[in-house]
Amino acid sequence: MAESKAMILGCGGLTLTDEERSFFRAERPWGFILFARNIHERQQVIDLVASMRECVGRTDAPVLIDQEGGRVQRIKPPLVPDYPPASAIGDVYRSSEADGLRAAWLMGRLHAHDLSGFGINVDCLPVLDVPMDGGHDVIGNRAFCKEPEAVAALGRQAMDGLTAGGVLPVIKHMPGHGRATVDSHLHMPVVDAEPEDLETSDFVPFKKLADAPMAMTAHVMFSKIDPDRPSTSSPVIIEDVIRKKIGFNGLLMSDDLSMKALSGDFASKTDAIFGAGCDVVLHCNGVMEEMVEVSAHSPDLDGASARRAQHVLSLFGAGEKADEEALRAEFAGIMGKKSPLV
């Protein structure tokens, strides 16, 4: 993996500019991420994804997106149907565990069907955060429910549905964003909970899905574990909590470096993230000046990080064939609504 730098980058618009092409060719990001600003129509998205991969000369380069459903769904109608938020799946689960689990799998499988049609091979899903009373709505209905065991069970099904369709999951936001009382896009959340309480709630879904191929960190400070640094740049959180207590040994990426929770310039933020033990940094907004700084402080993938990245690439596949119309009808029937999915 020495040919790739340990970073995932975005771009500014619907097509790559000449500057972006030259930069990506020279700097060799391991992967890319798409946002709503990059989405207009089907062939445009297919072409953009292909051009990203052409820049790095790798047809297997990961291309990520946040396609959860609800308010976090980057590709929208008419390109793909609207999907409900995770909490709607949790509501079904409360009435019927079997129906809830099936709905979680079906939604993952349908996301995979949609995304693979564009050439997108990674979905930043499932959200495994356990929301707590008083927590900020930045997670809110993006979470399945407030019961850690149920979050884990539903998250497992969503992950398996994605994988069945040939799209790899990213569990997030490790080791837990549900107690945050402010939005980490804007401020640094500080959680004062005791480690024992975190272990019996927030960490539970991540422990149960620790075999996931990829995970994304939370820009959250856990003051009783590391009072000085957020999880993303805390060697204590990453080594003692994520790698040891939770037992996650997959590829660990930071949440977006552009979020306001992280202080300092992009050079210092990038250095801190790699110093803490993250495998890959994520920079999403496509601002060239920021990407140049991030890249200058991002190493080539090497050692354990390279092995984890190579393992991810080895998992990519075409996915199982499925009857899309039947899956959509079944999902709509379980969700019990006049669904746009049929």
C-alpha positions as CSV (number, residue, x, y, z in Angstrom):
1,M,0.0,0.0,0.0
2,A,3.0,2.3,-0.2
3,E,1.5,3.8,-3.4
4,S,-1.3,5.5,-1.4
5,K,-1.2,8.2,1.3
6,A,-3.2,7.6,4.5
7,M,-6.0,10.0,3.6
8,I,-9.6,10.2,2.2
9,L,-10.4,13.4,0.4
10,G,-13.4,15.2,-1.1
11,C,-13.7,17.4,-4.1
12,G,-15.5,20.7,-4.7
13,G,-18.1,20.1,-7.3
14,L,-19.8,17.9,-9.9
15,T,-16.6,17.2,-11.8
16,L,-12.9,17.4,-11.0
17,T,-11.1,20.6,-11.8
18,D,-7.7,20.4,-13.5
19,E,-6.2,21.4,-10.2
20,E,-7.9,18.6,-8.4
21,R,-6.9,16.1,-11.0
22,S,-3.2,17.1,-10.8
23,F,-3.3,17.2,-7.0
24,F,-4.9,13.7,-6.6
25,R,-2.5,12.2,-9.1
26,A,0.5,13.7,-7.3
27,E,-0.7,13.1,-3.7
28,R,-2.3,9.6,-4.1
29,P,-5.1,9.6,-1.5
30,W,-6.2,6.1,-0.5
31,G,-9.9,7.0,-1.1
32,F,-12.4,9.7,-1.7
33,I,-15.7,10.8,-0.2
34,L,-18.8,12.3,-1.9
35,F,-21.3,14.9,-0.6
36,A,-24.5,16.4,-1.8
37,R,-22.6,19.1,-3.7
38,N,-21.1,16.4,-5.8
39,I,-24.5,14.9,-6.9
40,H,-26.6,16.1,-9.8
41,E,-27.6,13.3,-12.1
42,R,-26.8,9.6,-12.6
43,Q,-24.2,9.6,-15.3
44,Q,-22.4,12.7,-13.8
45,V,-21.9,10.8,-10.5
46,I,-20.7,7.6,-12.3
47,D,-18.3,9.7,-14.3
48,L,-17.0,11.6,-11.2
49,V,-16.4,8.4,-9.3
50,A,-14.6,6.9,-12.3
51,S,-12.4,10.1,-12.7
52,M,-11.4,9.9,-9.0
53,R,-10.2,6.4,-9.4
54,E,-8.5,7.2,-12.7
55,C,-6.5,9.9,-10.9
56,V,-4.9,7.4,-8.5
57,G,-4.8,4.6,-11.0
58,R,-6.7,2.1,-8.8
59,T,-10.1,0.7,-9.9
60,D,-10.6,-0.5,-6.3
61,A,-10.0,2.9,-4.6
62,P,-12.7,3.3,-1.9
63,V,-15.3,5.9,-2.7
64,L,-17.3,6.7,0.4
65,I,-20.6,8.5,1.1
66,D,-22.9,9.1,4.1
67,Q,-26.1,7.4,2.9
68,E,-28.0,6.7,6.1
69,G,-31.6,7.8,5.3
70,G,-33.6,10.6,7.0
71,R,-31.7,13.9,7.1
72,V,-28.3,12.3,6.3
73,Q,-28.8,11.1,2.8
74,R,-26.5,12.6,0.2
75,I,-28.1,11.1,-2.9
76,K,-31.8,11.9,-3.0
77,P,-34.8,11.4,-5.3
78,P,-35.1,11.2,-8.2
79,L,-31.8,9.4,-8.3
80,V,-32.7,7.1,-5.4
81,P,-35.7,6.8,-3.2
82,D,-36.0,8.6,0.2
83,Y,-35.3,6.3,3.1
84,P,-36.4,6.7,6.7
85,P,-34.0,7.5,9.5
86,A,-32.6,4.8,11.7
87,S,-35.0,5.6,14.5
88,A,-37.9,4.5,12.3
89,I,-36.3,1.0,12.2
90,G,-35.9,1.2,15.9
91,D,-39.7,1.9,16.3
92,V,-40.5,-1.2,14.2
93,Y,-38.1,-3.3,16.4
94,R,-39.9,-2.2,19.5
95,S,-43.1,-3.7,18.1
96,S,-41.5,-6.8,16.5
97,E,-37.9,-7.6,16.9
98,A,-38.0,-9.9,13.8
99,D,-39.5,-7.2,11.7
100,G,-37.1,-4.6,12.9
101,L,-34.0,-6.8,12.2
102,R,-35.3,-7.6,8.8
103,A,-36.0,-3.9,8.0
104,A,-32.5,-3.0,9.1
105,W,-31.0,-5.6,6.8
106,L,-33.3,-4.6,3.9
107,M,-32.4,-0.9,4.1
108,G,-28.7,-1.8,4.1
109,R,-29.2,-4.0,1.1
110,L,-31.2,-1.4,-0.8
111,H,-28.6,1.3,0.0
112,A,-26.0,-1.1,-1.4
113,H,-28.1,-1.7,-4.6
114,D,-28.4,2.1,-5.1
115,L,-24.8,3.0,-4.4
116,S,-23.1,0.2,-6.4
117,G,-25.0,1.5,-9.4
118,F,-22.9,4.7,-9.2
119,G,-19.6,2.8,-8.5
120,I,-19.7,3.9,-4.8
121,N,-18.3,1.0,-2.7
122,V,-18.4,2.3,0.9
123,D,-21.3,3.6,3.0
124,C,-20.6,5.3,6.3
125,L,-23.2,3.3,8.1
126,P,-24.4,2.0,10.6
127,V,-24.6,4.7,13.2
128,L,-23.9,2.8,16.5
129,D,-24.2,5.8,18.8
130,V,-26.6,5.3,21.8
131,P,-28.4,8.6,22.4
132,M,-28.8,9.8,26.0
133,D,-31.4,12.1,27.5
134,G,-30.0,15.6,27.1
135,G,-27.8,14.8,24.2
136,H,-27.6,17.1,21.2
137,D,-29.8,16.3,18.2
138,V,-26.8,16.0,15.9
139,I,-27.3,12.2,16.5
140,G,-31.0,12.2,17.4
141,N,-33.0,10.1,15.0
142,R,-29.9,8.9,13.2
143,A,-29.6,6.4,16.0
144,F,-31.7,3.3,16.0
145,C,-32.8,3.6,19.7
146,K,-31.6,4.1,23.2
147,E,-31.0,0.5,24.1
148,P,-27.3,-0.6,23.5
149,E,-28.1,-4.2,22.8
150,A,-30.8,-3.3,20.3
151,V,-28.5,-0.8,18.6
152,A,-25.9,-3.5,18.2
153,A,-28.4,-6.0,16.8
154,L,-29.9,-3.6,14.3
155,G,-26.5,-2.3,13.4
156,R,-25.3,-5.8,12.7
157,Q,-28.2,-6.4,10.3
158,A,-27.6,-3.0,8.5
159,M,-23.9,-3.9,8.1
160,D,-24.8,-7.4,6.8
161,G,-27.3,-5.9,4.3
162,L,-24.7,-3.5,2.9
163,T,-22.1,-6.3,2.7
164,A,-24.5,-8.6,0.9
165,G,-24.9,-6.0,-1.8
166,G,-21.1,-5.5,-2.2
167,V,-20.8,-2.2,-0.3
168,L,-18.6,-2.1,2.8
169,P,-19.8,-0.4,6.0
170,V,-18.1,2.1,8.3
171,I,-19.3,1.9,11.9
172,K,-19.5,5.3,13.6
173,H,-18.8,7.3,15.7
174,M,-16.4,5.3,17.9
175,P,-16.3,5.1,20.9
176,G,-19.7,6.9,21.0
177,H,-21.3,10.3,20.3
178,G,-24.7,9.8,22.0
179,R,-23.9,11.7,25.2
180,A,-22.5,14.8,23.4
181,T,-24.5,17.9,24.4
182,V,-23.2,20.0,21.5
183,D,-22.8,19.5,17.8
184,S,-19.2,18.4,17.0
185,H,-19.5,20.1,13.6
186,L,-19.5,23.4,15.5
187,H,-18.0,22.8,19.0
188,M,-16.0,20.3,21.0
189,P,-18.4,18.1,23.0
190,V,-17.1,17.1,26.5
191,V,-18.6,14.0,28.1
192,D,-18.0,13.7,31.9
193,A,-19.4,10.2,32.3
194,E,-17.5,7.6,34.3
195,P,-15.7,4.9,32.3
196,E,-17.8,2.2,33.9
197,D,-21.0,3.8,32.6
198,L,-19.5,4.2,29.2
199,E,-18.5,0.5,29.1
200,T,-22.1,-0.7,29.9
201,S,-23.8,1.6,27.4
202,D,-21.9,3.7,24.8
203,F,-19.2,1.1,24.0
204,V,-21.5,-1.9,23.8
205,P,-22.6,-1.7,20.1
206,F,-19.0,-1.1,19.0
207,K,-17.8,-4.1,21.0
208,K,-20.4,-6.3,19.4
209,L,-19.5,-5.1,15.9
210,A,-15.8,-4.9,16.5
211,D,-15.2,-7.2,13.5
212,A,-16.3,-4.4,11.1
213,P,-13.8,-3.6,8.4
214,M,-13.8,0.1,9.1
215,A,-14.7,2.6,11.8
216,M,-14.9,6.4,12.1
217,T,-13.9,8.2,15.3
218,A,-16.0,10.6,17.3
219,H,-14.8,14.2,17.8
220,V,-15.8,13.9,21.5
221,M,-13.7,14.4,24.6
222,F,-14.2,11.9,27.4
223,S,-12.9,13.9,30.4
224,K,-12.6,10.9,32.8
225,I,-10.5,9.0,30.3
226,D,-8.4,11.8,28.6
227,P,-9.2,15.3,29.9
228,D,-7.0,17.0,27.3
229,R,-7.8,15.5,23.9
230,P,-10.9,14.4,21.9
231,S,-11.1,10.7,20.9
232,T,-9.8,11.4,17.4
233,S,-6.5,12.7,18.6
234,S,-6.2,10.8,21.9
235,P,-3.7,7.9,22.0
236,V,-5.4,6.8,25.3
237,I,-8.8,6.5,23.7
238,I,-7.5,4.9,20.5
239,E,-5.1,2.4,22.2
240,D,-6.8,1.7,25.5
241,V,-10.4,2.0,24.6
242,I,-10.9,1.4,20.8
243,R,-8.2,-1.1,20.2
244,K,-8.2,-2.9,23.6
245,K,-11.5,-2.5,25.5
246,I,-13.7,-2.5,22.4
247,G,-11.3,-4.8,20.5
248,F,-11.6,-3.1,17.1
249,N,-8.6,-4.0,14.9
250,G,-10.0,-2.8,11.5
251,L,-9.1,0.4,9.6
252,L,-9.8,3.4,11.9
253,M,-10.4,6.7,10.1
254,S,-10.9,10.1,11.7
255,D,-14.2,12.0,11.4
256,D,-13.9,15.0,9.2
257,L,-10.9,17.3,9.9
258,S,-12.9,20.3,8.8
259,M,-15.3,20.0,11.8
260,K,-15.0,22.8,14.4
261,A,-14.6,20.4,17.3
262,L,-10.9,20.1,16.4
263,S,-8.7,23.1,17.2
264,G,-5.5,24.2,15.5
265,D,-4.4,24.4,11.9
266,F,-4.7,21.5,9.6
267,A,-1.1,20.5,9.9
268,S,-1.3,20.2,13.7
269,K,-4.7,18.4,13.5
270,T,-3.3,15.9,11.0
271,D,-0.2,15.3,13.1
272,A,-2.2,14.8,16.2
273,I,-4.6,12.3,14.5
274,F,-1.7,10.1,13.2
275,G,0.2,10.5,16.5
276,A,-2.8,9.1,18.3
277,G,-3.0,6.0,16.2
278,C,-5.6,6.6,13.5
279,D,-4.9,4.8,10.3
280,V,-6.4,7.3,7.9
281,V,-7.5,10.9,8.1
282,L,-10.7,12.1,6.5
283,H,-11.0,15.6,5.0
284,C,-14.4,16.3,3.4
285,N,-15.0,19.8,2.2
286,G,-12.9,19.8,-0.9
287,V,-11.1,23.1,-0.1
288,M,-7.8,22.8,-1.9
289,E,-5.7,24.9,0.5
290,E,-6.8,22.7,3.4
291,M,-6.2,19.5,1.4
292,V,-2.6,20.6,0.5
293,E,-1.8,21.1,4.2
294,V,-3.4,17.8,5.2
295,S,-1.6,15.9,2.5
296,A,1.8,17.4,3.5
297,H,1.4,15.9,6.9
298,S,-0.1,12.5,5.9
299,P,2.2,9.6,5.6
300,D,2.1,6.8,3.1
301,L,0.1,3.8,4.4
302,D,2.6,1.5,6.1
303,G,2.8,-1.2,8.7
304,A,-0.3,-2.2,10.5
305,S,-2.3,0.6,8.8
306,A,-1.3,-0.7,5.4
307,R,-2.3,-4.3,6.4
308,R,-5.7,-3.0,7.6
309,A,-6.2,-1.0,4.4
310,Q,-5.3,-4.0,2.2
311,H,-7.7,-6.2,4.1
312,V,-10.5,-3.7,3.3
313,L,-9.6,-3.8,-0.4
314,S,-9.7,-7.6,-0.3
315,L,-13.3,-7.6,0.8
316,F,-14.7,-5.6,-2.1
317,G,-16.9,-7.8,-4.4
318,A,-19.8,-7.6,-6.7
319,G,-22.4,-8.6,-4.1
320,E,-25.2,-11.1,-4.3
321,K,-27.9,-10.8,-7.0
322,A,-31.3,-9.8,-5.6
323,D,-34.8,-9.0,-6.8
324,E,-34.8,-5.2,-6.2
325,E,-38.5,-4.8,-6.6
326,A,-39.3,-7.6,-4.2
327,L,-36.9,-6.1,-1.6
328,R,-38.5,-2.7,-1.9
329,A,-42.0,-4.1,-1.6
330,E,-41.0,-6.1,1.5
331,F,-39.3,-3.1,3.1
332,A,-42.4,-0.9,2.5
333,G,-44.6,-3.5,3.9
334,I,-42.6,-3.8,7.1
335,M,-42.4,-0.1,7.6
336,G,-46.2,0.1,7.2
337,K,-46.4,3.3,5.3
338,K,-47.3,4.7,1.9
339,S,-43.7,4.4,1.0
340,P,-41.8,6.1,-1.9
341,L,-39.8,2.9,-2.1
342,V,-42.3,1.1,-4.4
